[in-house]
Amino acid sequence: MNEQIHNVFLSLGSNKGDRQKNLNLAIELISNRIGSIVSQSDFFVTEPVGFKSAHLFYNIAIGIKTTYMATDILKITQQIEKELGRKRKSVNGVYHDRTIDIDILIYDNCIINTPELQIPHPRMKERRFVLEPLAQIAPNLIIPNETQTIAELLADIY
């Protein structure tokens, strides 16, 4: 059986509880349930975006190799979020503090646009907290339908 290996980049964030522990647990569960983690950024401390909170975020990006389809990865990451204490998802741009947030940024060179899943992540180009960790592990990556690398996109928002 020859299953295709997919290259996937995820963004993880936490601003509630033991943020580093939350991220490390999420990474371990992703590794156990989705695939091999081939790259991981440093932890970046960032301000909340889109809502006010006294709690700063820890953000990281990871690169994984997996045989799972994007929709399966979404289901697994949402289950991991629930297991790690996430009570509700953000709806209509209303954000809250959260123990863990896992977003699929890139899935191979695919463009997916369904009500449940948008890949590449639709707001990643405007978010320093996403681009900064991602640029550390994949500076030369080009988002599908874009011409600039992650490093160039990051430079544009500074």
C-alpha positions as a Markdown table, in Angstrom:
| # | Residue | x | y | z |
|---|---|---|---|---|
| 1 | Met | 0.0 | 0.0 | 0.0 |
| 2 | Asn | 1.5 | 3.3 | -1.1 |
| 3 | Glu | -0.2 | 6.1 | 0.9 |
| 4 | Gln | 0.7 | 9.7 | -0.1 |
| 5 | Ile | 2.7 | 11.7 | 2.4 |
| 6 | His | 1.4 | 15.3 | 2.8 |
| 7 | Asn | 3.3 | 18.3 | 4.1 |
| 8 | Val | 1.3 | 20.3 | 6.6 |
| 9 | Phe | 2.0 | 23.4 | 8.6 |
| 10 | Leu | 0.0 | 24.1 | 11.8 |
| 11 | Ser | -0.2 | 27.2 | 14.0 |
| 12 | Leu | -0.7 | 26.6 | 17.7 |
| 13 | Gly | -1.5 | 29.2 | 20.4 |
| 14 | Ser | -2.4 | 29.3 | 24.1 |
| 15 | Asn | -3.1 | 32.1 | 26.5 |
| 16 | Lys | -4.9 | 30.4 | 29.3 |
| 17 | Gly | -3.4 | 28.1 | 32.1 |
| 18 | Asp | 0.1 | 26.8 | 31.7 |
| 19 | Arg | 0.6 | 27.9 | 28.1 |
| 20 | Gln | 3.9 | 26.1 | 27.5 |
| 21 | Lys | 2.5 | 22.8 | 28.9 |
| 22 | Asn | -0.7 | 23.2 | 26.8 |
| 23 | Leu | 1.4 | 23.6 | 23.7 |
| 24 | Asn | 3.7 | 20.7 | 24.5 |
| 25 | Leu | 0.7 | 18.5 | 25.2 |
| 26 | Ala | -0.9 | 19.5 | 21.9 |
| 27 | Ile | 2.4 | 18.8 | 20.1 |
| 28 | Glu | 2.6 | 15.3 | 21.7 |
| 29 | Leu | -1.0 | 14.5 | 20.8 |
| 30 | Ile | -0.5 | 15.7 | 17.2 |
| 31 | Ser | 2.6 | 13.6 | 16.9 |
| 32 | Asn | 0.8 | 10.5 | 18.2 |
| 33 | Arg | -2.4 | 11.0 | 16.2 |
| 34 | Ile | -1.6 | 12.8 | 13.0 |
| 35 | Gly | 2.0 | 12.3 | 11.9 |
| 36 | Ser | 5.7 | 13.0 | 12.3 |
| 37 | Ile | 6.7 | 16.5 | 13.4 |
| 38 | Val | 9.5 | 17.5 | 11.2 |
| 39 | Ser | 10.0 | 21.1 | 12.3 |
| 40 | Gln | 9.0 | 23.2 | 15.3 |
| 41 | Ser | 9.5 | 26.9 | 15.9 |
| 42 | Asp | 10.5 | 28.6 | 19.1 |
| 43 | Phe | 7.8 | 29.8 | 21.5 |
| 44 | Phe | 6.8 | 33.4 | 20.6 |
| 45 | Val | 5.0 | 35.6 | 23.2 |
| 46 | Thr | 2.3 | 37.7 | 21.5 |
| 47 | Glu | -0.5 | 40.1 | 22.3 |
| 48 | Pro | -4.1 | 38.8 | 21.7 |
| 49 | Val | -5.4 | 39.9 | 18.3 |
| 50 | Gly | -9.1 | 40.7 | 17.8 |
| 51 | Phe | -10.0 | 40.8 | 21.5 |
| 52 | Lys | -8.8 | 42.3 | 24.8 |
| 53 | Ser | -7.2 | 40.1 | 27.4 |
| 54 | Ala | -4.7 | 40.5 | 30.2 |
| 55 | His | -3.2 | 37.1 | 29.1 |
| 56 | Leu | -0.5 | 37.0 | 26.5 |
| 57 | Phe | -0.3 | 34.2 | 24.0 |
| 58 | Tyr | 2.4 | 31.6 | 23.4 |
| 59 | Asn | 2.5 | 30.8 | 19.7 |
| 60 | Ile | 4.4 | 28.2 | 17.7 |
| 61 | Ala | 4.3 | 26.7 | 14.2 |
| 62 | Ile | 5.0 | 23.1 | 13.4 |
| 63 | Gly | 5.6 | 21.2 | 10.2 |
| 64 | Ile | 4.3 | 17.7 | 10.0 |
| 65 | Lys | 4.3 | 14.8 | 7.5 |
| 66 | Thr | 1.1 | 12.8 | 7.5 |
| 67 | Thr | -1.0 | 10.4 | 5.4 |
| 68 | Tyr | -4.2 | 12.0 | 6.6 |
| 69 | Met | -6.5 | 14.2 | 4.5 |
| 70 | Ala | -7.0 | 17.8 | 5.6 |
| 71 | Thr | -10.6 | 17.2 | 6.8 |
| 72 | Asp | -9.4 | 14.4 | 9.0 |
| 73 | Ile | -6.6 | 16.6 | 10.4 |
| 74 | Leu | -9.3 | 19.2 | 11.2 |
| 75 | Lys | -11.4 | 16.7 | 13.1 |
| 76 | Ile | -8.4 | 15.4 | 15.1 |
| 77 | Thr | -7.1 | 18.8 | 16.0 |
| 78 | Gln | -10.6 | 19.9 | 17.1 |
| 79 | Gln | -10.8 | 16.8 | 19.3 |
| 80 | Ile | -7.3 | 17.6 | 20.8 |
| 81 | Glu | -8.5 | 21.2 | 21.5 |
| 82 | Lys | -11.5 | 19.8 | 23.4 |
| 83 | Glu | -9.4 | 17.3 | 25.4 |
| 84 | Leu | -7.1 | 20.1 | 26.4 |
| 85 | Gly | -9.9 | 22.2 | 27.7 |
| 86 | Arg | -11.1 | 24.4 | 24.9 |
| 87 | Lys | -14.8 | 25.1 | 25.5 |
| 88 | Arg | -15.8 | 27.1 | 22.4 |
| 89 | Lys | -14.6 | 28.0 | 19.0 |
| 90 | Ser | -14.4 | 31.6 | 17.8 |
| 91 | Val | -17.5 | 32.5 | 15.8 |
| 92 | Asn | -17.9 | 35.5 | 13.5 |
| 93 | Gly | -14.7 | 37.1 | 14.6 |
| 94 | Val | -15.5 | 37.0 | 18.3 |
| 95 | Tyr | -12.5 | 35.7 | 20.1 |
| 96 | His | -11.9 | 34.5 | 23.7 |
| 97 | Asp | -9.0 | 33.4 | 25.9 |
| 98 | Arg | -8.2 | 29.7 | 25.2 |
| 99 | Thr | -6.1 | 26.9 | 26.5 |
| 100 | Ile | -5.3 | 25.8 | 23.0 |
| 101 | Asp | -5.9 | 26.9 | 19.5 |
| 102 | Ile | -4.8 | 24.8 | 16.5 |
| 103 | Asp | -5.1 | 26.1 | 13.0 |
| 104 | Ile | -4.2 | 24.3 | 9.7 |
| 105 | Leu | -2.2 | 26.9 | 7.7 |
| 106 | Ile | -1.0 | 24.9 | 4.7 |
| 107 | Tyr | -1.7 | 21.5 | 3.4 |
| 108 | Asp | 0.6 | 20.6 | 0.5 |
| 109 | Asn | -0.1 | 23.0 | -2.3 |
| 110 | Cys | -3.8 | 22.6 | -1.9 |
| 111 | Ile | -6.5 | 25.2 | -1.9 |
| 112 | Ile | -9.6 | 24.2 | 0.1 |
| 113 | Asn | -12.6 | 26.4 | 0.5 |
| 114 | Thr | -15.5 | 24.8 | 2.3 |
| 115 | Pro | -17.7 | 26.2 | 5.1 |
| 116 | Glu | -15.7 | 24.0 | 7.6 |
| 117 | Leu | -12.2 | 24.5 | 6.3 |
| 118 | Gln | -10.2 | 27.1 | 4.4 |
| 119 | Ile | -6.7 | 26.3 | 3.4 |
| 120 | Pro | -4.4 | 28.2 | 3.1 |
| 121 | His | -5.6 | 29.8 | 6.4 |
| 122 | Pro | -7.5 | 33.0 | 5.2 |
| 123 | Arg | -6.0 | 35.4 | 7.7 |
| 124 | Met | -2.4 | 34.1 | 8.0 |
| 125 | Lys | -0.9 | 36.7 | 5.8 |
| 126 | Glu | -2.0 | 39.5 | 8.2 |
| 127 | Arg | -1.0 | 37.8 | 11.4 |
| 128 | Arg | 2.5 | 38.4 | 12.8 |
| 129 | Phe | 1.8 | 35.7 | 15.5 |
| 130 | Val | 1.4 | 33.2 | 12.7 |
| 131 | Leu | 4.0 | 34.4 | 10.2 |
| 132 | Glu | 6.8 | 34.9 | 12.7 |
| 133 | Pro | 7.0 | 31.3 | 14.0 |
| 134 | Leu | 6.3 | 29.9 | 10.5 |
| 135 | Ala | 9.1 | 32.0 | 9.0 |
| 136 | Gln | 11.5 | 30.5 | 11.5 |
| 137 | Ile | 10.8 | 26.9 | 10.2 |
| 138 | Ala | 9.8 | 27.6 | 6.6 |
| 139 | Pro | 11.0 | 31.0 | 5.5 |
| 140 | Asn | 11.1 | 30.1 | 1.8 |
| 141 | Leu | 7.6 | 28.5 | 1.7 |
| 142 | Ile | 5.2 | 30.2 | -0.7 |
| 143 | Ile | 1.5 | 30.0 | 0.1 |
| 144 | Pro | -0.6 | 28.6 | -2.8 |
| 145 | Asn | -1.8 | 31.5 | -5.0 |
| 146 | Glu | 0.8 | 33.8 | -3.6 |
| 147 | Thr | 4.1 | 35.0 | -5.0 |
| 148 | Gln | 5.9 | 36.0 | -1.8 |
| 149 | Thr | 7.7 | 33.7 | 0.6 |
| 150 | Ile | 6.7 | 33.5 | 4.3 |
| 151 | Ala | 9.8 | 35.6 | 5.1 |
| 152 | Glu | 8.8 | 38.3 | 2.6 |
| 153 | Leu | 5.2 | 38.4 | 3.9 |
| 154 | Leu | 6.5 | 38.8 | 7.4 |
| 155 | Ala | 8.8 | 41.6 | 6.4 |
| 156 | Asp | 5.8 | 43.4 | 4.8 |
| 157 | Ile | 3.9 | 43.6 | 8.0 |
| 158 | Tyr | 6.8 | 44.9 | 10.1 |
